[in-house]
Amino acid sequence: MTRSSVARIFSSLRRGANWRSGARFPAIALFWIEDEACGGWRGFSTAGLARAKEEKEAWWKDTLDKVRNIGISAHIDSGKTTLTERILFYTGRIHEIHEVRGRDGVGAKMDSMDLEREKGITIQSAATYCTWKDYQVNIIDTPGHVDFTIEVERALRVLDGAILVLCSVGGVQSQSITVDRQMRRYEVPRVAFINKLDRMGADPWKVLSQARSKLRHHAAAVQVPIGLEEEFQGLVDLVEMKAYYFHGSNGEDIVASDVPSNLEALVLEKRRELIEVVSEVDDQLADSFLNDEPISSDDLKMAIRRATVSRKFVPVYMGSAFKNKGVQPLLDGVISFLPCPTEVENHALDQDQAEEKVLLSGSPAGPLVALAFKLEEGRFGQLTYLRIYEGIIRKGDFIININTGKKIKVPRLVRMHANEMEDIQEAHAGQIVAVFGIDCASGDTFTDGSVRYTMTSMNVPEPVMSLAVSPISKDSGAQFSKALNRFQKEDPTFRVGLDPESGQTIISGMGELHLDIYVERIRREYKVDAQTGKPRVNFRETITQRAEFDYLHKKQTGGQGQYGRVSGYIEPLPSDATMKFEFENMIIGQAIPSNFIPAIEKGFKEACNSGSLIGHPIENIRIVLTDGASHAVDSSELAFKLASIYALRQCYAAAKPVILEPVMKVEVKFPTEFQGTVTGDVNKRKGIIVGNDQEGDDTVIVAHVPLNNMFGYSTSLRSMTQGKGEFTMEYLEHSAVSQDVQTQLTNTYKASKGTTD
């Protein structure tokens, strides 16, 4: 076909389709390639294009198949940071191992804050990545202490899989249950790792049965240890039926051999148990098992993967991270059994379709959707951690923050390794990266502007404890404010406010340790010595019956005066009401001009910020305006606002107000021999015991205790139980205090205000 004939076809198509200049070609694609060998042009079929597209898809599918986003979560002191340190060493990310409470003064790689290295606990989640057998593994190391659960929640929100570390001596502990509950909430598939098999009293089979009973895990061991405690030498893989020993100064040389003869019976029994447990949740394996067909290691591996990815099964690995045993097989397990980004369903909310749920494809070919799940103030400004769910982000691109509507340029894109970073030019779906110079809050969603999706918001608990804090030196006020602003952005559970009476800065958080850590960080990172007051509980006030109000605010000065009269009633809201404050205007006619109504509502709202019993906010109150009066000249917004403030104060006492205090759900675990002492102490703290369970030699008590009576409880529990007791505490509700406590609180408040009855 000649070029002239091609031109004729194009011109006839233009005429036939009534083609306007600049319009898109109507649903037709013609491709011509100059072919010198054939002496002209030849047609190019769309099949070739489809093939090119398939090849492109294969590229990203292969890439994403080799990505794992995992978190390492556990109870405090189960050895998860030590495990991460070993993983980084074996994957070549670091070249020497340092211990958590390092005597060498270096400390673990992932604990990058001085405070973390000193206390030997992980406070922030550090993000890092490594490569194992051509697979890229992004790891988020999460805190195990209950006061830092927001860090765990944020990490799990963006992960595809997790390793749950359990201590072979302590077993399933209180925080293990909390962490597992969070994994369940965010539907994260997991493998378990029973650590510390070298310690005295190690019993992995006890821990496995606890995981089944307490965590309701459908779990089975995929390994059997060769010896325990001091005799711990290696592991038998139940899938491959091989024994592995770890030699070399850091356990880097793995020697495979046959199963020791003294363990053969146990290994066969445990392998059969593994096959039975997996076949209960996997139909393909069940068919082979019921027909007594031989099950190959590959069949078993595939079945375990299917069951783990669908969250029906938890494979249990074993080892001792500290003694460098069992870490490499665990890495193999992460790659074999935990999902890649395309195997996990992620949903976004379409803001244009009334927050309708949208399933994200997870491919780089789609529009960009990324979630900011963690913020840090780095040396070069704010560092924002992003999980990319769809699309590609490139350095220099413009992206849009859907939560604020702002358009932002990506100035610098980095991949994180604890507190070190590596510059990259682009990142695609499934990866976790960090961006500099973007102003946003934790939980914001970024897109390329073609869609208006937000990722589901994260579950942020309300703070339960407050503390007055102020800098000792007046000169350090600027640094002090800077520190508080940074911490507030980084951590949604950390709040900063001002006490209206004293003008003091009040910080609020999830517990004593949470607030202590922040005060300590202000001192270390910003060189500001801060003094703290007594921890303060966030009380509330409410009313119990209806009361009428009729108040006239009248003030005559030289010029224009103030005049405003409001009349109506207040009443308590029903207990199931979603709103804590309700205002209703039921005036018929124009007794009060409608332009003053917002000022009246504002006045009542302001009055509810501070009740007259103890100065805490009033909630669960409904205010109804039924009548009033105005003056043609003297009435103003200010006059009506003041009238409503004084009206509430006037009728408040008649509505029989009560004080509400935060009540915590407290779970205490301790050896049974101390039951009498601990139970007596809970009763003394006005706690109501709602559950009492026996777990082996331990007793677990669940009680509802007022937060005001829980200060210093960790110290007294340790002294009562010789350091063996532990407890977790979470907010339950605000409930009314007893009459004697109310009298005591109001008298203390009046004394501090310098007033008496």
C-alpha distance (Angstrom), angle and dihedral (degrees) to the residues before:
residue distance angle dihedral
M1 . . .
T2 3.84 . .
R3 3.77 126.1 .
S4 3.84 90.8 -113.5
S5 3.83 91.2 57.1
V6 3.79 89.5 50.5
A7 3.82 89.2 52.0
R8 3.86 90.1 50.5
I9 3.84 91.4 51.6
F10 3.82 90.6 50.5
S11 3.83 93.4 48.9
S12 3.84 93.2 48.2
L13 3.80 90.1 48.1
R14 3.80 89.6 51.4
R15 3.82 91.9 51.6
G16 3.83 94.3 43.5
A17 3.78 94.1 48.4
N18 3.82 91.9 44.5
W19 3.80 86.2 -126.0
R20 3.81 117.0 -159.4
S21 3.75 119.6 -150.8
G22 3.80 108.9 -92.4
A23 3.85 94.6 16.3
R24 3.81 120.6 131.5
F25 3.83 115.9 -103.9
P26 3.83 107.6 -98.1
A27 3.81 107.0 -106.2
I28 3.82 94.6 -56.0
A29 3.79 128.1 116.2
L30 3.84 120.7 -169.8
F31 3.79 120.3 -178.4
W32 3.81 124.2 -169.4
I33 3.77 126.2 -177.0
E34 3.78 123.7 -167.6
D35 3.77 107.0 -121.1
E36 3.77 111.0 -167.7
A37 3.80 92.8 -176.8
C38 3.81 90.6 59.8
G39 3.80 91.9 42.0
G40 3.79 96.3 -120.2
W41 3.78 146.3 22.5
R42 3.78 125.8 -43.1
G43 3.81 133.8 -163.9
F44 3.82 117.2 -102.7
S45 3.82 113.9 -149.9
T46 3.84 122.8 -135.8
A47 3.82 88.0 -123.2
G48 3.79 87.9 78.7
L49 3.79 89.6 53.8
A50 3.79 91.8 50.5
R51 3.80 88.5 51.2
A52 3.81 90.7 51.6
K53 3.79 89.9 49.6
E54 3.82 91.0 49.9
E55 3.80 90.4 50.8
K56 3.81 89.9 50.5
E57 3.81 90.6 49.2
A58 3.78 90.4 47.6
W59 3.81 88.0 54.3
W60 3.80 94.8 57.0
K61 3.81 93.6 37.2
D62 3.81 90.2 54.6
T63 3.79 90.6 46.1
L64 3.82 93.8 48.6
D65 3.81 92.0 44.3
K66 3.79 86.2 62.8
V67 3.83 95.6 52.2
R68 3.82 125.2 91.6
N69 3.81 123.1 -176.0
I70 3.79 106.6 -163.8
G71 3.78 138.8 166.5
I72 3.78 128.7 -154.6
S73 3.80 111.3 -140.9
A74 3.78 133.2 170.3
H75 3.77 149.1 131.6
I76 3.82 115.0 -62.3
D77 3.82 112.2 -78.3
S78 3.83 96.3 14.1
G79 3.80 89.4 123.4
K80 3.80 103.5 -105.3
T81 3.82 96.8 140.4
T82 3.84 89.1 47.9
L83 3.82 88.1 51.2
T84 3.84 91.2 50.6
E85 3.81 89.8 49.4
R86 3.84 89.6 55.2
I87 3.82 92.3 46.2
L88 3.83 90.1 53.2
F89 3.80 90.6 48.6
Y90 3.82 95.9 49.6
T91 3.82 92.3 45.7
G92 3.81 90.4 51.6
R93 3.82 97.3 -114.2
I94 3.82 91.4 122.0
H95 3.79 127.9 25.2
E96 3.79 102.0 -149.8
I97 3.80 134.7 34.1
H98 3.82 123.4 -121.8
E99 3.78 124.4 -173.3
V100 3.82 125.5 -120.9
R101 3.80 97.1 -115.8
G102 3.78 86.9 33.7
R103 3.77 116.6 -161.4
D104 3.80 85.6 -167.1
G105 3.80 88.3 67.6
V106 3.83 93.1 -121.5
G107 3.81 102.1 93.5
A108 3.79 127.1 -164.5
K109 3.82 117.5 -39.1
M110 3.81 94.1 -123.0
D111 3.83 94.3 51.8
S112 3.80 94.3 74.4
M113 3.83 98.3 161.8
D114 3.82 118.1 86.8
L115 3.79 89.0 -132.1
E116 3.82 91.7 54.9
R117 3.79 91.9 52.0
E118 3.79 92.5 48.0
K119 3.81 97.5 47.9
G120 3.82 93.0 35.7
I121 3.80 92.1 -131.4
T122 3.81 131.3 112.9
I123 3.81 113.5 -119.0
Q124 3.81 104.4 168.7
S125 3.79 127.6 35.6
A126 3.75 109.0 -109.5
A127 3.80 115.8 -155.2
T128 3.76 122.2 -145.6
Y129 3.77 139.8 156.4
C130 3.78 135.3 -147.1
T131 3.80 140.5 172.7
W132 3.80 124.1 -118.2
K133 3.82 120.6 178.2
D134 3.86 92.9 -22.3
Y135 3.82 91.5 -48.5
Q136 3.81 120.5 118.5
V137 3.82 110.8 -136.7
N138 3.82 119.4 -166.0
I139 3.80 109.1 -160.7
I140 3.78 128.3 -165.2
D141 3.80 113.6 -166.2
T142 3.81 107.6 -150.7
P143 3.83 132.2 -160.6
G144 3.79 118.9 -104.6
H145 3.79 98.5 -157.8
V146 3.81 115.5 102.5
D147 3.81 93.0 -130.8
F148 3.80 89.2 65.7
T149 3.81 98.9 50.1
I150 3.84 91.2 124.8
E151 3.82 87.4 68.0
V152 3.81 89.9 52.2
E153 3.82 91.4 46.7
R154 3.80 92.1 50.8
A155 3.78 92.9 47.5
L156 3.83 93.4 49.1
R157 3.80 91.0 46.9
V158 3.81 90.6 67.3
L159 3.79 102.1 33.2
D160 3.79 129.3 99.1
G161 3.81 96.0 -157.7
A162 3.79 141.5 1.2
I163 3.79 144.3 -152.3
L164 3.81 112.4 -133.8
V165 3.80 107.5 -154.9
L166 3.82 116.1 -152.2
C167 3.80 126.7 -173.9
S168 3.83 113.0 -122.2
V169 3.83 89.7 -144.1
G170 3.83 102.8 37.2
G171 3.80 93.8 37.2
V172 3.80 120.9 -169.4
Q173 3.81 104.3 -4.3
S174 3.78 132.4 -173.0
Q175 3.81 96.3 -90.8
S176 3.84 90.7 45.8
I177 3.81 86.0 61.5
T178 3.84 92.1 48.3
V179 3.81 92.3 48.7
D180 3.80 91.8 46.2
R181 3.81 90.1 50.4
Q182 3.81 89.0 53.9
M183 3.82 90.9 49.3
R184 3.79 88.8 52.2
R185 3.82 91.5 49.8
Y186 3.81 92.3 53.7
E187 3.84 92.2 39.2
V188 3.80 94.7 -122.9
P189 3.84 116.6 170.7
R190 3.79 111.1 -134.8
V191 3.77 147.5 -170.8
A192 3.80 120.0 -150.6
F193 3.81 124.3 -134.1
I194 3.81 118.5 -161.5
N195 3.80 102.6 -152.1
K196 3.83 135.0 -169.3
L197 3.84 96.9 41.8
D198 3.82 87.1 156.0
R199 3.81 93.2 65.2
M200 3.78 126.5 100.3
G201 3.81 110.8 -93.1
A202 3.84 95.0 21.4
D203 3.81 111.0 163.3
P204 3.84 114.1 168.7
W205 3.83 94.0 177.8
K206 3.82 90.7 57.1
V207 3.83 89.0 51.0
L208 3.83 91.1 48.9
S209 3.82 91.8 53.0
Q210 3.84 89.3 47.6
A211 3.83 89.8 51.9
R212 3.80 88.4 53.6
S213 3.81 95.5 46.3
K214 3.83 103.9 33.8
L215 3.81 101.4 30.7
R216 3.82 93.7 31.3
H217 3.81 88.3 -131.4
H218 3.77 118.5 169.0
A219 3.79 88.5 -139.8
A220 3.79 142.3 155.5
A221 3.79 134.9 175.2
V222 3.81 117.7 -101.5
Q223 3.82 90.1 -170.6
V224 3.81 138.5 44.1
P225 3.83 118.7 -150.8
I226 3.81 119.9 -123.5
G227 3.81 99.7 -134.9
L228 3.82 127.2 -23.3
E229 3.82 137.8 -123.4
E230 3.85 109.2 2.1
E231 3.83 90.3 -6.7
F232 3.84 93.2 58.7
Q233 3.82 105.8 127.9
G234 3.80 109.7 153.8
L235 3.81 147.3 -44.2
V236 3.80 139.7 -88.5
D237 3.82 114.3 -136.7
L238 3.82 107.3 -138.1
V239 3.82 93.5 -161.5
E240 3.83 97.4 52.0
M241 3.87 94.1 25.8
K242 3.82 91.6 -133.3
A243 3.80 131.5 130.0
Y244 3.82 118.4 -129.9
Y245 3.81 127.4 -158.7
F246 3.81 124.4 -170.6
H247 3.82 115.6 -139.0
G248 3.78 134.8 170.7
S249 3.81 129.2 65.6
N250 3.84 91.8 -68.3
G251 3.81 101.1 25.7
E252 3.81 91.9 -102.1
D253 3.82 95.6 132.8
I254 3.81 109.7 77.3
V255 3.78 117.0 -163.1
A256 3.82 117.7 -164.1
S257 3.79 120.4 -155.9
D258 3.80 142.1 151.7
V259 3.80 122.0 -66.1
P260 3.85 110.2 -85.2
S261 3.82 110.1 -103.9
N262 3.84 93.1 -126.5
L263 3.86 89.6 59.2
E264 3.83 99.8 43.3
A265 3.83 95.7 99.0
L266 3.83 93.3 47.0
V267 3.83 92.1 45.6
L268 3.83 92.6 51.6
E269 3.80 90.9 47.7
K270 3.83 92.6 49.2
R271 3.82 92.3 45.7
R272 3.79 90.3 52.7
E273 3.82 89.0 48.6
L274 3.84 89.8 50.8
I275 3.82 91.7 50.9
E276 3.83 91.5 46.9
V277 3.81 93.9 50.0
V278 3.83 93.6 46.8
S279 3.82 93.4 44.5
E280 3.83 89.0 56.9
V281 3.82 88.3 67.5
D282 3.82 102.0 27.1
D283 3.83 118.4 65.7
Q284 3.81 96.7 -163.8
L285 3.80 93.1 55.5
A286 3.82 91.1 41.1
D287 3.84 90.7 59.1
S288 3.81 92.3 53.1
F289 3.81 92.0 43.4
L290 3.82 95.1 49.7
N291 3.82 91.8 46.2
D292 3.82 90.0 51.8
E293 3.79 90.7 -122.5
P294 3.82 116.4 159.4
I295 3.82 110.0 -98.3
S296 3.78 114.7 -141.5
S297 3.79 122.6 -147.5
D298 3.84 90.5 -111.3
D299 3.84 92.2 53.3
L300 3.79 90.5 49.1
K301 3.82 91.9 46.7
M302 3.83 92.1 51.6
A303 3.82 91.5 47.4
I304 3.83 91.9 50.0
R305 3.81 89.8 49.6
R306 3.83 93.4 50.3
A307 3.82 92.0 47.6
T308 3.84 93.9 45.3
V309 3.81 95.7 47.2
S310 3.82 90.1 49.5
R311 3.87 88.4 50.8
K312 3.83 93.1 -120.4
F313 3.79 95.8 115.1
V314 3.83 139.4 34.8
P315 3.84 116.8 -154.0
V316 3.82 111.3 -147.1
Y317 3.81 120.1 -141.3
M318 3.80 126.0 -172.8
G319 3.78 138.7 -155.3
S320 3.77 147.7 103.9
A321 3.80 115.1 -90.8
F322 3.81 91.8 -170.6
K323 3.82 91.3 54.7
N324 3.84 91.5 43.1
K325 3.80 95.3 -117.4
G326 3.81 127.6 133.7
V327 3.83 99.1 6.5
Q328 3.83 98.6 111.0
P329 3.86 93.8 51.3
L330 3.83 87.4 49.7
L331 3.83 88.9 54.8
D332 3.82 88.7 50.6
G333 3.81 87.6 51.4
V334 3.83 91.7 51.8
I335 3.80 89.9 54.5
S336 3.83 95.3 40.7
F337 3.80 100.3 43.1
L338 3.83 111.7 20.8
P339 3.82 118.3 82.4
C340 3.79 128.4 -105.1
P341 3.87 117.2 -129.4
T342 3.83 93.8 -92.9
E343 3.83 92.5 55.9
V344 3.80 93.4 59.8
E345 3.80 121.4 79.7
N346 3.80 112.7 -132.1
H347 3.79 121.7 -175.1
A348 3.79 129.2 -158.4
L349 3.81 128.9 -167.0
D350 3.81 115.3 -119.1
Q351 3.81 106.7 -137.3
D352 3.82 91.5 -163.9
Q353 3.83 91.5 56.9
A354 3.85 99.8 49.3
E355 3.81 92.8 -88.8
E356 3.79 94.8 -53.9
K357 3.82 112.9 177.4
V358 3.80 113.6 -105.4
L359 3.80 124.0 -168.4
L360 3.80 110.8 -132.5
S361 3.82 117.2 -137.9
G362 3.81 93.4 -143.1
S363 3.82 91.2 -140.8
P364 3.82 127.5 128.9
A365 3.82 87.4 -130.1
G366 3.82 93.6 71.3
P367 3.83 128.9 78.1
L368 3.81 116.1 -70.9
V369 3.83 114.9 -89.4
A370 3.81 116.9 170.2
L371 3.80 133.4 164.2
A372 3.82 125.0 -144.4
F373 3.79 100.8 -140.8
K374 3.80 102.0 165.6
L375 3.80 137.4 24.0
E376 3.78 128.9 -160.0
E377 3.78 132.6 179.4
G378 3.80 103.3 -128.8
R379 3.79 132.9 -179.1
F380 3.82 90.2 -91.1
G381 3.82 98.5 44.8
Q382 3.78 132.0 -83.7
L383 3.79 115.7 -5.9
T384 3.81 114.1 -155.0
Y385 3.81 120.3 -162.5
L386 3.81 111.5 -144.8
R387 3.78 130.9 -167.1
I388 3.80 108.3 -157.1
Y389 3.81 110.3 -145.2
E390 3.82 98.3 174.9
G391 3.80 139.0 3.3
I392 3.81 131.4 13.1
I393 3.81 130.1 -69.2
R394 3.81 118.9 -155.3
K395 3.77 133.2 -171.0
G396 3.83 107.9 -97.0
D397 3.85 94.3 23.7
F398 3.79 121.5 133.8
I399 3.80 112.9 -123.6
I400 3.81 130.8 -179.6
N401 3.80 126.6 -131.4
I402 3.82 101.6 -138.8
N403 3.84 93.0 -162.7
T404 3.83 93.6 58.0
G405 3.82 101.5 18.9
K406 3.83 91.9 -127.8
K407 3.83 121.4 145.9
I408 3.80 111.8 -136.7
K409 3.80 134.9 -175.6
V410 3.83 117.6 -134.6
P411 3.82 101.9 -125.8
R412 3.81 99.0 176.9
L413 3.80 133.7 9.5
V414 3.81 120.2 -161.9
R415 3.78 140.4 174.7
M416 3.79 112.5 -134.6
H417 3.78 129.7 -131.1
A418 3.86 105.1 179.2
N419 3.85 101.4 -68.4
E420 3.82 95.7 -17.7
M421 3.78 123.8 84.3
E422 3.78 141.1 -157.0
D423 3.83 121.6 -152.9
I424 3.82 117.0 -124.9
Q425 3.82 131.9 -178.9
E426 3.82 99.5 -141.3
A427 3.78 142.8 -1.3
H428 3.80 130.8 -161.3
A429 3.81 139.2 -152.2
G430 3.80 115.2 -53.2
Q431 3.80 95.5 31.2
I432 3.80 130.5 113.1
V433 3.80 113.6 -141.6
A434 3.78 139.2 157.1
V435 3.81 129.3 -124.8
F436 3.80 129.3 -157.9
G437 3.76 129.0 -141.4
I438 3.80 99.3 19.5
D439 3.79 116.0 132.5
C440 3.80 108.4 -146.0
A441 3.80 143.1 119.9
S442 3.78 128.9 -108.8
G443 3.82 109.8 -83.6
D444 3.84 97.1 29.0
T445 3.82 118.3 139.9
F446 3.82 124.2 -137.2
T447 3.82 126.6 -159.2
D448 3.81 136.2 169.2
G449 3.83 89.4 -108.7
S450 3.81 97.3 -102.5
V451 3.83 92.0 99.9
R452 3.81 133.9 29.5
Y453 3.80 100.8 -140.9
T454 3.79 127.2 149.4
M455 3.77 123.3 -167.0
T456 3.81 113.3 -123.7
S457 3.78 109.6 -81.7
M458 3.78 118.1 -105.5
N459 3.76 122.0 -109.0
V460 3.84 105.3 -104.4
P461 3.82 115.6 -174.0
E462 3.82 120.3 -141.5
P463 3.83 115.9 -105.8
V464 3.81 113.8 -104.1
M465 3.78 104.7 -168.6
S466 3.81 134.8 50.1
L467 3.78 133.5 -164.0
A468 3.81 131.5 -170.8
V469 3.79 109.0 -128.1
S470 3.81 132.4 179.2
P471 3.81 136.7 167.2
I472 3.82 113.8 -103.1
S473 3.81 92.4 -142.5
K474 3.82 117.7 56.5
D475 3.83 90.9 -146.7
S476 3.80 93.6 64.5
G477 3.83 95.4 61.7
A478 3.83 93.6 109.2
Q479 3.81 94.1 52.3
F480 3.82 89.9 44.5
S481 3.83 91.6 54.7
K482 3.81 91.1 45.2
A483 3.82 90.7 53.6
L484 3.82 93.6 49.3
N485 3.83 92.2 47.9
R486 3.79 91.3 51.3
F487 3.82 94.7 47.9
Q488 3.80 91.4 47.9
K489 3.81 91.7 54.9
E490 3.80 92.9 45.9
D491 3.81 97.2 46.6
P492 3.85 121.6 38.7
T493 3.84 91.5 -164.7
F494 3.81 92.2 58.6
R495 3.84 110.8 83.8
V496 3.79 131.3 -178.0
G497 3.81 124.8 -157.3
L498 3.80 143.0 152.7
D499 3.79 125.4 -107.6
P500 3.84 103.7 -124.6
E501 3.83 93.0 -147.6
S502 3.79 104.3 41.4
G503 3.81 98.3 23.9
Q504 3.82 88.6 -132.6
T505 3.80 121.9 147.7
I506 3.81 109.8 -108.2
I507 3.81 121.0 -158.9
S508 3.81 119.5 -163.8
G509 3.80 129.7 -164.7
M510 3.79 149.2 141.6
G511 3.81 100.3 -69.4
E512 3.78 147.5 -36.3
L513 3.81 96.4 -67.4
H514 3.82 92.0 46.9
L515 3.83 91.9 56.8
D516 3.82 94.0 39.2
I517 3.81 90.2 54.8
Y518 3.82 91.4 52.6
V519 3.82 92.7 48.3
E520 3.80 88.1 50.3
R521 3.83 91.6 48.1
I522 3.83 90.3 52.3
R523 3.80 87.5 55.3
R524 3.80 95.8 45.9
E525 3.77 105.2 35.8
Y526 3.80 99.4 34.5
K527 3.85 99.6 27.2
V528 3.83 90.7 -126.5
D529 3.79 118.5 139.7
A530 3.80 107.2 -145.2
Q531 3.78 128.6 -168.4
T532 3.79 120.4 -147.4
G533 3.78 132.1 -151.8
K534 3.80 127.6 -144.4
P535 3.81 111.9 -58.9
R536 3.79 109.3 -96.8
V537 3.77 127.4 -146.0
N538 3.80 119.2 -135.3
F539 3.81 100.9 -119.0
R540 3.81 123.0 -179.5
E541 3.80 133.3 -157.9
T542 3.79 128.7 -141.5
I543 3.81 139.8 169.6
T544 3.79 127.3 -113.9
Q545 3.83 103.8 -161.8
R546 3.80 143.2 25.9
A547 3.82 119.8 -86.0
E548 3.82 131.9 -178.5
F549 3.79 125.2 -130.6
D550 3.81 131.7 -164.8
Y551 3.76 114.5 168.3
L552 3.80 132.2 169.2
H553 3.80 117.5 -160.8
K554 3.80 108.3 -162.2
K555 3.76 125.8 166.0
Q556 3.80 125.5 167.2
T557 3.78 119.7 -165.6
G558 3.83 131.4 159.5
G559 3.82 95.8 -74.7
Q560 3.80 130.4 19.9
G561 3.80 110.9 -7.2
Q562 3.79 132.0 -151.8
Y563 3.79 122.8 -104.7
G564 3.79 130.5 168.8
R565 3.80 133.8 140.2
V566 3.81 123.7 -167.5
S567 3.78 127.1 -175.5
G568 3.81 133.2 179.8
Y569 3.80 140.5 86.7
I570 3.79 143.3 -82.5
E571 3.80 125.6 -139.8
P572 3.81 138.0 172.3
L573 3.81 118.2 -94.4
P574 3.82 117.2 -121.8
S575 3.83 113.6 -90.2
D576 3.84 93.1 -111.8
A577 3.84 94.5 52.7
T578 3.81 115.0 128.2
M579 3.82 94.7 -152.1
K580 3.80 119.9 69.8
F581 3.82 94.3 -159.0
E582 3.78 127.5 35.0
F583 3.79 128.5 -179.1
E584 3.81 123.4 -170.8
N585 3.79 128.7 -175.5
M586 3.83 109.8 -150.0
I587 3.82 97.9 165.2
I588 3.78 112.4 134.6
G589 3.79 113.3 -152.1
Q590 3.79 127.2 2.1
A591 3.83 103.5 -56.1
I592 3.82 85.3 133.0
P593 3.83 117.2 24.1
S594 3.81 109.6 -113.0
N595 3.83 93.1 -121.4
F596 3.85 89.3 68.6
I597 3.84 95.2 53.5
P598 3.88 95.5 84.6
A599 3.84 89.1 52.1
I600 3.83 89.7 52.8
E601 3.81 91.4 50.3
K602 3.81 89.7 47.5
G603 3.82 90.2 51.5
F604 3.81 92.6 51.8
K605 3.82 90.8 46.7
E606 3.80 90.3 51.3
A607 3.80 91.6 48.6
C608 3.84 89.1 52.3
N609 3.82 90.8 58.9
S610 3.80 89.6 75.8
G611 3.81 123.5 28.3
S612 3.80 120.1 -156.4
L613 3.84 95.7 -122.8
I614 3.84 99.0 68.2
G615 3.80 104.1 -18.9
H616 3.82 96.1 -103.0
P617 3.84 124.3 131.0
I618 3.81 119.4 -77.5
E619 3.80 116.1 -130.9
N620 3.83 140.1 175.1
I621 3.80 91.1 42.6
R622 3.81 130.1 139.5
I623 3.80 118.6 -159.9
V624 3.80 119.2 -163.1
L625 3.81 121.2 -168.5
T626 3.81 111.6 -153.5
D627 3.83 105.9 162.5
G628 3.76 144.8 -4.0
A629 3.78 145.0 151.5
S630 3.77 136.8 -120.5
H631 3.80 138.4 -166.8
A632 3.79 122.9 -130.2
V633 3.82 93.1 -131.1
D634 3.81 110.1 16.4
S635 3.83 100.0 45.1
S636 3.79 115.6 101.2
E637 3.80 139.7 155.4
L638 3.80 89.9 -98.9
A639 3.82 92.2 52.0
F640 3.81 92.9 52.4
K641 3.81 92.6 43.1
L642 3.83 90.4 54.1
A643 3.83 90.9 43.9
S644 3.83 91.1 56.0
I645 3.85 92.9 46.4
Y646 3.83 91.5 52.4
A647 3.85 91.8 41.3
L648 3.82 91.9 59.0
R649 3.80 91.8 47.3
Q650 3.82 90.0 49.2
C651 3.82 96.2 54.5
Y652 3.81 99.0 30.4
A653 3.81 97.1 92.6
A654 3.84 91.3 50.1
A655 3.84 89.8 57.8
K656 3.86 89.5 65.1
P657 3.83 97.2 -121.9
V658 3.81 121.2 -151.7
I659 3.80 133.4 -165.4
L660 3.82 119.1 -116.2
E661 3.79 119.9 -154.3
P662 3.81 129.6 -165.5
V663 3.80 111.4 -101.9
M664 3.79 117.6 -156.6
K665 3.78 129.6 -149.8
V666 3.80 101.5 -130.6
E667 3.80 123.2 -167.2
V668 3.81 114.1 -165.7
K669 3.81 122.5 -170.8
F670 3.80 119.7 -170.9
P671 3.83 141.5 142.6
T672 3.83 110.9 -74.7
E673 3.83 93.0 -119.7
F674 3.84 89.0 73.5
Q675 3.82 95.4 49.1
G676 3.83 96.6 111.4
T677 3.82 94.5 50.1
V678 3.82 96.1 44.7
T679 3.83 94.7 44.6
G680 3.82 90.4 48.1
D681 3.81 90.1 51.0
V682 3.84 92.1 50.4
N683 3.83 89.6 51.4
K684 3.81 90.2 48.2
R685 3.81 88.4 55.3
K686 3.85 88.3 55.8
G687 3.81 91.6 -107.8
I688 3.80 123.0 158.4
I689 3.82 111.2 -140.0
V690 3.82 109.0 -139.6
G691 3.81 100.8 168.6
N692 3.80 138.5 26.7
D693 3.82 120.3 -178.1
Q694 3.75 135.5 172.5
E695 3.82 118.1 -135.4
G696 3.79 109.2 -179.8
D697 3.79 106.7 -68.1
D698 3.81 92.1 -12.3
T699 3.77 132.6 85.5
V700 3.81 120.7 -146.6
I701 3.79 117.7 -157.5
V702 3.82 122.6 -170.0
A703 3.81 113.4 -161.8
H704 3.80 139.7 166.1
V705 3.81 106.7 -129.6
P706 3.85 130.1 174.3
L707 3.81 108.7 -109.5
N708 3.81 90.7 -133.2
N709 3.82 88.4 67.3
M710 3.81 95.1 48.0
F711 3.81 100.3 73.8
G712 3.79 112.3 124.9
Y713 3.80 91.2 5.7
S714 3.81 94.4 134.3
T715 3.83 90.4 59.5
S716 3.80 94.8 47.0
L717 3.84 92.3 45.1
R718 3.79 90.4 53.2
S719 3.80 91.9 50.2
M720 3.84 92.2 46.9
T721 3.82 93.9 49.9
Q722 3.83 101.0 34.3
G723 3.82 88.8 -109.1
K724 3.83 93.4 -56.4
G725 3.81 98.1 105.5
E726 3.79 125.0 88.1
F727 3.78 134.8 179.5
T728 3.80 142.5 -168.5
M729 3.76 125.2 -154.5
E730 3.79 131.8 -163.7
Y731 3.80 133.0 174.1
L732 3.81 114.5 -94.5
E733 3.82 109.4 170.0
H734 3.80 146.7 -51.5
S735 3.81 111.6 -97.3
A736 3.82 135.0 174.9
V737 3.81 118.2 -85.5
S738 3.81 122.4 -129.0
Q739 3.82 118.8 -93.0
D740 3.83 95.1 -105.7
V741 3.82 91.9 51.3
Q742 3.83 90.2 47.9
T743 3.83 91.2 52.2
Q744 3.80 91.1 47.6
L745 3.84 93.1 48.6
T746 3.83 94.0 47.0
N747 3.82 92.2 47.5
T748 3.82 90.8 50.3
Y749 3.81 90.3 49.1
K750 3.83 92.8 48.8
A751 3.80 91.4 47.6
S752 3.82 90.8 51.8
K753 3.82 89.7 49.4
G754 3.81 90.2 48.8
T755 3.83 94.2 -119.1
T756 3.79 130.4 120.3
D757 3.77 133.7 -164.5
